[in-house]
Amino acid sequence: MPRLVVTTPMPARREALFAWHERPGAFDRLLPPWVRGEVLHASGGIRDGGRLTFLVRRGPTRLTWDALHSGYQHGHAFADEQVRGPFARWRHVHRMLDARDPAASLLRDEVDFAVPGGRVGWALARHVLRPDLERMFVFRHLRTRTDLALLGAFERDLRAGRAARVAISGVGGGIGGALASLLRTGGHEVVRLVRRRAGEGEAMLAVGGGQDQIDKAALEGLDAIVHLGGEPVGGGRWTDEKAHAVRASRVESTRALAHAVAELARPPRVLIIASGVGLYGDRGEDELSESAGIGSGFFAEVARDWEGAAAPAREAGVRVVHLRLGVVLAARGGVVGAARGLFALGLGVCPGRGRQWWAWVGLDDVLGAILHTIVSSDLSGGVNVVAPECVRALEFCRTFAGVFDRPLAGRFPAWALRPLAGERSEAALWSTRAVPEKLRASGYRFIEPELEGALRRELGLTRAADSATEIEWS
């Protein structure tokens, strides 16, 4: 029966590492982005007798995994064992061990399993299953280590012994969902802002048609409100109706939320609102800090009005931050999520000539920048959330293809893209060389400043040797 042991040093004490695994949100953070999972039933947490049933979709494959928890030793270990699922046997022991450094620990996963068909089945499956399991555990350990580091830096700047209370809109999106899960693994309270009738842990933020419904009572006394909602730019045909929805969903919701915040008796420490580097427009070779000014074009106008809509909160004395996001590297959405299938097949192309500058940022650094912004009282106004070094579009696309060991298929001419994508083509064809001047000046340290490393991290393609992870098979 095969046995896999994976060990990685962690930047937190053993007790904190264990608590991270025990809190809500850990399952979401540990689910690889190339796997679509849905929890069907959960009870009892990770303590003995706890049960977790989840549905996994991977390509056309759908399977149900039913796991039973046992071996709970508070602060030290717990186990999950497959009751029903794809393996003939699966027992996974999660161990948290002390390290020589009293501020650090070791995470060790010990997995004993068997596949259907015994030795013959393993002989047939090992060439696929072995690298697949290694990829999954390297991703999980890297994600755990990164989250602990992010939460550690965040909590050092909070008042000692106090959990933060943060309201988040757009929790159904890649950034909002990841931020909510990350905060919950740190023991912080998350209020989900939703457009429907609110349930437990939620508050209504329904805007439009002159019938705004905002639960102001739920917004009182928060540490932060992070507004990430808005009509997705990608997907579907670009029409006048789509363009209107993109603009209205951002501007109207921000204006309504800012008015509500301005009327609170106990407003949040900070109101953080998504924006984009599209604000600067097509600026060629110019390096663009936050003081570069507003450009022209559809996205520049949307971002201008989007940021301007927060005026009521600013005028009421609330610190307001606009996250001017570059291309966010997220495997479950955005450019990377939409195009990874083509690039993995060697069919990826570069839009236009490829000389235009693209400002990009890894998803982990977006989360890190948001946490940093919550506790950095000197940050306000527009903040470029981009990696320290922009790259040209051709270099971006070649690097994207390279992480899959595939060539770049070629270029997609601008004259053919514009009729298909309409104003949406601005984001791909225009040159916006934004730099993170405010983040760097405020002391933010980037988790992954290199493009290839950020792509590998998000796609689960980081090598064990590059992540301080030891893998043993027996």
N, C-alpha and C positions, 0 to 999 in steps of 0.2 A: 504494500500500500504506500503510495507516494506521500512524502512529508515535505512541506515548504515552511521555512523559517525566514522571516524578514525583520530586520532590526535597523532602527534609525534613531540617532540622538535628537532630543527635543529641547526647545529653548524655554522650558518651564519645569517647575517641580513636579514630582510624580503625582501629588494630590491634584494639582491643576490639570494635568494631562488626563487623569481619570475622570475628573468632573466634566471636562470638555466632552468626553464620550458619553457621559450619563445624561447630559442635558438635551432638551428638544433641539432639533436642528442638525444634530450630528449625522443622522442618516442622509439628509439632503446634501450636506457638505461632502460626504464620503462617496456618494454615488457618482461614478465616472461620467463625464459629459458625453461620451459616445454611447452611453446606455440610457434609455428612457425608462424610468421606474415610477411606479405608483403604489403607495401604501394602501392596501386593502383593509388591513386590520392591525391594530397595535394595542397591546395591553401589558402592564406590568413593567415596562421599561427593560433595563438590562439585568434586573434582579432575577433570582431563581424563579422559574415558572413564567417569566415574561414571554410574550408571544409576538412575533412579527410576521405578517403575511404580506408579500408584495408581488406585484406583477412587473415583469421585466420585458421590455420590447427592444429587440436588437435587430434592425433590418426587418425582414418579414417574420422573424421568430418571436413568439410570445410564450412565456412560461411563467408559472406561479411558483414562488419559493416560500415555503412555510418553515420558519426557524423558531426553535425553543431555546431560551436562555437558561444557563446553569453555571455552576462554579463561581458564583459571585463572591468576591473578596473585596470589600470596600477599600478603594484606594490602590488596589493591587492588580486585580484580574477579573475577567468575566469571560464566558464562552457562549457561543451559539452553535446549535447543532441542527442540521437539516432534518426536518420531519417529512417534508415532501418537496421534491425539486429534481433538478437534472442529474445529480450525482447519485451513485449507488450508496455513498456515505460521505458525509462532510462534517467535520468538527473543527471549529475555529476558536482558539484560545487567544484572547487579547491580554497581553501582560504589560504592566507599567512598572518599570524598574528604576531604582535610584542610580544616579550617575556619580562620578567622582566630584563633579562640580555640584554643590548643593543647590544651585539655582536651575539645574538641568535634570533631565531624566532620559530614559530609553523606552521607546515603544517597540515591543516585540510581538509579532503575529506568528502563531504556530498553527499550521493548517494540516490536518491529516484527512485524506480523502481517498475515495475510490470511484472509478468510473464504471458504467455498465460494461459487462463483458470481461471483467477481471484484467489479467495481464495482457490478453489479446487486445481488449478495448483500450488500455493505456498505451500499448505499442502503436496503435493506430491514431490515437488522439494526442499523444504527447507533443508532437511537433507543432500543433496548433494551440493546445491548452497551456502548455508550459510558458511560452512567451506571453500569452494572453493574461495569465495569472500574475506574472512578473510585472507586466505593464500596469495592471490594476492596482497592485499593492505599492508600487513605486509612486503612482499617482496619489493614492490615499495617504501615504506617509508624508509626501511633499505638501499635500493640502493641509494635513494636520499641523505640520511644523510651521507653515506660513500663517495659518489662522492663529496659532498660539502666539506667534511673534506680533501679529497685528493687534490682537486683543491685549497683549502685555503692554505694548506702547500706548494704546488707548487708555487702559485702566490706570497706568501710572499718572496720567494727566487729569483723571477724574478725581473728585474728592474721595479720600481713602474710605474703603469699606462701603461704597455706595454703588448700586447698579444704576445704569442710565435708562431713561425712558425716551424712546425714539419712535415717532410716527413716520411711516413710509407709504407713499403712493407708488403705484406701478409694481406691486409685489409679484404680479404675474409675469413680469419681464425678467430678463437675465440678470440685470444689475440689482433691481429691487428684491428679487427672490433670494439672490446670493447674500445681499446685505442683511436681510431679515434673518436668514438661517445663521449667518456668522454671529450676529449680535446675540441670538438666543443661545448659541453654544457657550457664550461668555457669561450667561446668566443675566443678560440685560432684557428689559421689557420692550417688546415691539408692539406698536399699535398699527394695524394694517388699515390704510385708508382705501375704502372701496366705493364703487359707484352704485352698489345695490344696497338692500337693507342689511345693516350691520349685524354680525353675529358676535360671539365671544372673542375678545381681543381685537375687535375691529371698530372703525368709526366711519360714518358715511361722508363721502366727498363726491357728491353728484352735482355736476355743473352743466348748464346748457338749457336752451329753450326758455330762458327767463324763470326757470324753476330750480334755482340753486338750493341744494340741501346739504348743509355742512354741520356736523356735530361739534359745535364749539366747546361744549363741556369736556369732551374727550381730548381736546387740544390744550387744556389748561395745565400749566406746570411741567411741560415737557422739556427735556434737554435740547431736543432738536426735532424739526420736521424736515424730512427729505422728500422732495416732490420730484418724482421720476416718471410720472404718468404722461401719456400722450399717444396719439395715433402713430403706429409704426410707419416709418418712411419706406422700408422695403416691402416687397410682396405686392402682387396684384398690378394691374395696369395703372399707369400714371394719368389721371384725368383731372379736370378742373375740380371735380368733387373731392378727389383724393387730396389735392393740394390744399383745398379749403379746410378739410378735416385735419390735416397735419398742422396747419396754422392755428385754427380755432381751438383744437384740443389742448394746445400748449398755452396760448395766450389767455383764453377765457378761464381755464382752471387756475392758472397762476394768479390772475387778477382777483378771482373770488376768494382764493385761499389767503392772499395777502390782506384783503379787506377783513377777513375773519380773524386773522392773527392780530391785526391792528386793534381789534376790539376786545382782545382777551385781557382779563385782569392779571393773569400770570402768563405772559407770552413765553415762547421758547427762547433758549439762549441763542439759537441760530435757526434761520430758515434757509435751507439749502435747496437750490432749484437747478435741475439739469438745463444745460444749454449746449452749444457746440462751437467748434472753431470755424464753422461755416460763417459765423459772424464777420470774419475778416475778409471773406470773398476771395477772389483770385488775385494773389499778390506776388506771383512770380518767385524771384529768388530772395525776397525780403524776409529776414527773421522777424517774427511777430510775437512780441511780448503782450501782456494784457493791456498796455497803453497804446497799441498800434492803431486803434480806431476802427470804425465800422466800414465794411466794404459794401459792394453792391451785389445784386442777385437775389433770387428767391430765398435761399437759406439765410443770407445775411439779414434780410428784412424780417424774416420770421424770428431769428435770434434777437434782433434789436427790440422788436415788440414784446417778445417773450420776457426778456430781462426788464424792460420798462414796465411790464405789468406788475412787478413786485414793489412798485413805488409806495403803495399804502403802508406796507410793513416797514420799509426803510424810514419813511417819514414819522412812523410811530416809535422809532428808536430801536427797532429790532435789527440785529446784525443779519445781513442777507448775503449769501454767497451764490454765485452762478457758476456751476461746473461746466466750463467750456471744454467739452469732451472731443478728443480726436477719434480716429477709428478704433473702436473697442474690440480687443481680441477676445471674443466669447464663443466657445464651441457650440453653445445652444442658441445662438441668435446672431444677428448682425451679419457683417460681410463674411467673417470666417465661418460662421455656422452655415450660411447659405452656400458658400463656394467650396467648402472642404471636400465634398464628394467629388467634384470635378477635378480639383487639384490632386486628390489621392489617386485618381485614374490617369493622371498625366494630361488632362484636358483643360487645365487652367490657362487663362489668357490674361494679358495686361491691357487695360483700357487706354486708348489713345497712344501717344508716342512713348509714354513712360517716363518723361522727364519731369513731370509735375511732382512737387513735394507732398507727401502724405504724413500728417501728424497722427501717430498711433499711440495706444496705451494698452497694457495688459489688464485683464479684468481684476486680478489681485491688486494692482496698483490703483484702480478706480476705487475699490473698497478701502484700501489703505488711505487714499486721499480724502475720502468722505469721513472716515474716523478721525483723521488728522485735522480736518476742517472743523469738526464738532468741538474739539478741545482747544483749538488755536484761536484765541480771542482776537488776535491781530489780523486774521484773514477776513476780508470782506470784498464785495464787488465781484468782478469777473476773475476767475482763476483758471488758467489753462491746465487741464488734466490731460497731459500728453507726456510721452517718454522724453528723456533728455535729448535724444537725437532723432530728428525726422529722417525719413529715407525717401528716395525717389520711388515712384510707383513701380518701375521696372524691377528695382532691387527688392521691394516688398514682395512682388509676385514671384520672383525667382526664389527668394528665401522660403516663401510659403510652399512652393512646389518641392524645394529641396528637403524640407523636413519629412516629406513622404518618399524621398529618394526618387523623385520623378522630374522630368524636364518640364520647362514651361512651353506650352504648345504654340504660343505666338502672341500677337497683339490683336485687339479688337478695335477697329478704327473708330475715331470719334464721330465721323459723319454717319456711321451706322448706329452708334449707341444713342445719339441724341434723339432721333425719332422714336426709338423704343422706350427710353427712360424719361423723356421730357426734362423738366427742371431737375429731376433726381440725378441726372448725369453730372450736374455741377460738382457733387461730392466726389466723383471719381476722376473728373477731368481737370478740375481746377487745382492750382498750386497754393497750398496754405502751409507755410513753414512755421508753425507755432512752436514756441518754446515755453517751458514751465518756470518762468522767472519767479513768480510769487511762491510756488511750492518749494523751490530750492532755497529761496531766501528765508522761508519760515522753518527750515530745518528738516523737511520731509526727505526721507531716504527711500529711493526706489527699490522695490523688491526685485524687479527684473528689467533692467534698462536696455538689454540687448534684444533685438527683434527675434532672432532664432530661438533664444532661450524662452522668451515669452510665448511664442507659438507652441513650442514643445511642451511647455508647462500646461497650457490650456487644453491642448489636444491629447494630453496623456502620452507624450512621446519623449519625455525626459529620460535619459539613460540613468541606470542605477549608479554608475560611477560618478555622474555629475550631481547626484543628490544626497551623497553621504549615506546611502542605503546599502546594507549588506544582505545578500540573498544566498541562502543555503538550501540545497536539495538533498534528500536522502531517500 
